Amino acid sequence: MLTIKHFTKSYKGGKKAVNDLNLVVEKGDIYGFIGHNGAGKTTTIRAVVGVLDFEEGDIEIGGHSIKKDPLACKAITAYIPDNPDLYDHLTGIQYLNFIGDLFSVSKADRESLIKKYGDEFEITSHFGDLISSYSHGMKQKLAIISALIHKPKLLVLDEPFVGLDPKAAHTLKKIMTEICSQGSAIFFSTHVLDVAEKLCNKIAIIKAGELITHGKTEEVKGDSSLEDVFLELIKHD
Ligand SMILES: Nc1ncnc2c1ncn2[C@@H]1O[C@H](COP(=O)(O)OP(=O)(O)OP(=O)(O)O)[C@@H](O)[C@H]1O
């Protein structure tokens, strides 16, 4: 579903943020991307979803190159950044309908999915309110629902659990498992290692722009906890 080939990114005037990263996310995967602050997670994620240009390597989503055919990639992808920037002057339901229109979601699908996810995240009663009145967590929930209503084949999330209360985090984990069991794939960054360990069937660890290990969670962590493996890998130079 997602293939990252020899992805390398340098920012202007800076050092290489990511160097020769190769990764494959398959249908059904919940793939956790972990690394220390500044390791290169957001850089990789932004390149995957087509909001950050890069010169070296290629990224394919559903067989389409993000460089050559970005629209085909974006049509089957949803991206939730770590700090979603929504339209404050719209109400929640206006925003969801706007996203539904962009992705040509049918009326029936739209109504049932907005109700399902709105109720699960306990935000349905606020859909008529202006987004400017939403708390950070409520904006996060709305962004997640807007991503889910067009049934993306690939869901890309940057630090999705930050700002969610424990119940909403639980709901998101349940939904992530549900959509991947139905054939979608998820690629997400997180610093919450115990969540990654329980939720992800695959894990990649990036350190200073280099992918240092990746694969099935049980193979990456072996008999240790993911936290122990991570701390050990990050320690050595
Ligand atoms: N716009 C930019 N201009 C220059 N350098 C940047 C820019 N954005 C990121 N970097 C650098 O690229 C490297 C990777 O940053 P990135 O944001 O991808 O890390 P991250 O793993 O997402 O970190 P965090 O966990 O703190 O969110 C860092 O050294 C950072 O300073």
The ligand as an SDF file (V2000), in Angstrom:
LIG
                    3D

 31 33  0  0  0  0  0  0  0  0999 V2000
   11.6350   23.2520    8.0700 N   0  0  0  0  0  0  0  0  0  0  0  0
   12.8190   22.7880    8.4980 C   0  0  0  0  0  0  0  0  0  0  0  0
   13.9770   23.4360    8.1900 N   0  0  0  0  0  0  0  0  0  0  0  0
   15.1760   22.9740    8.5860 C   0  0  0  0  0  0  0  0  0  0  0  0
   15.3460   21.8470    9.3200 N   0  0  0  0  0  0  0  0  0  0  0  0
   14.2400   21.1700    9.6720 C   0  0  0  0  0  0  0  0  0  0  0  0
   12.9210   21.5970    9.2790 C   0  0  0  0  0  0  0  0  0  0  0  0
   12.0060   20.7140    9.7780 N   0  0  0  0  0  0  0  0  0  0  0  0
   12.7270   19.7760   10.4330 C   0  0  0  0  0  0  0  0  0  0  0  0
   14.0510   20.0540   10.3750 N   0  0  0  0  0  0  0  0  0  0  0  0
   15.1460   19.2460   10.9570 C   0  0  0  0  0  0  0  0  0  0  0  0
   15.0410   17.9330   10.4360 O   0  0  0  0  0  0  0  0  0  0  0  0
   15.3160   16.9760   11.4420 C   0  0  0  0  0  0  0  0  0  0  0  0
   14.1230   16.0260   11.5690 C   0  0  0  0  0  0  0  0  0  0  0  0
   13.0070   16.7450   12.0630 O   0  0  0  0  0  0  0  0  0  0  0  0
   11.5540   16.0810   12.1910 P   0  0  0  0  0  0  0  0  0  0  0  0
   10.5650   17.1710   12.4810 O   0  0  0  0  0  0  0  0  0  0  0  0
   11.3110   15.2350   11.0040 O   0  0  0  0  0  0  0  0  0  0  0  0
   11.7460   15.1370   13.4780 O   0  0  0  0  0  0  0  0  0  0  0  0
   10.6970   14.2740   14.3190 P   0  0  0  0  0  0  0  0  0  0  0  0
   11.2510   12.8970   14.4080 O   0  0  0  0  0  0  0  0  0  0  0  0
    9.3420   14.4220   13.7670 O   0  0  0  0  0  0  0  0  0  0  0  0
   10.7920   14.9700   15.7580 O   0  0  0  0  0  0  0  0  0  0  0  0
    9.7000   15.1530   16.9420 P   0  0  0  0  0  0  0  0  0  0  0  0
    9.5760   13.8260   17.6290 O   0  0  0  0  0  0  0  0  0  0  0  0
   10.3530   16.1810   17.8290 O   0  0  0  0  0  0  0  0  0  0  0  0
    8.4270   15.6330   16.3270 O   0  0  0  0  0  0  0  0  0  0  0  0
   15.6440   17.7540   12.7240 C   0  0  0  0  0  0  0  0  0  0  0  0
   17.0530   17.8770   12.8130 O   0  0  0  0  0  0  0  0  0  0  0  0
   14.9970   19.1010   12.4610 C   0  0  0  0  0  0  0  0  0  0  0  0
   15.7200   20.1280   13.1220 O   0  0  0  0  0  0  0  0  0  0  0  0
  1  2  1  0
  2  3  1  0
  2  7  2  0
  3  4  2  0
  4  5  1  0
  5  6  2  0
  6  7  1  0
  6 10  1  0
  7  8  1  0
  8  9  2  0
  9 10  1  0
 10 11  1  0
 11 12  1  0
 11 30  1  0
 12 13  1  0
 13 14  1  0
 13 28  1  0
 14 15  1  0
 15 16  1  0
 16 17  2  0
 16 18  1  0
 16 19  1  0
 19 20  1  0
 20 21  2  0
 20 22  1  0
 20 23  1  0
 23 24  1  0
 24 25  2  0
 24 26  1  0
 24 27  1  0
 28 29  1  0
 28 30  1  0
 30 31  1  0
M  END
$$$$
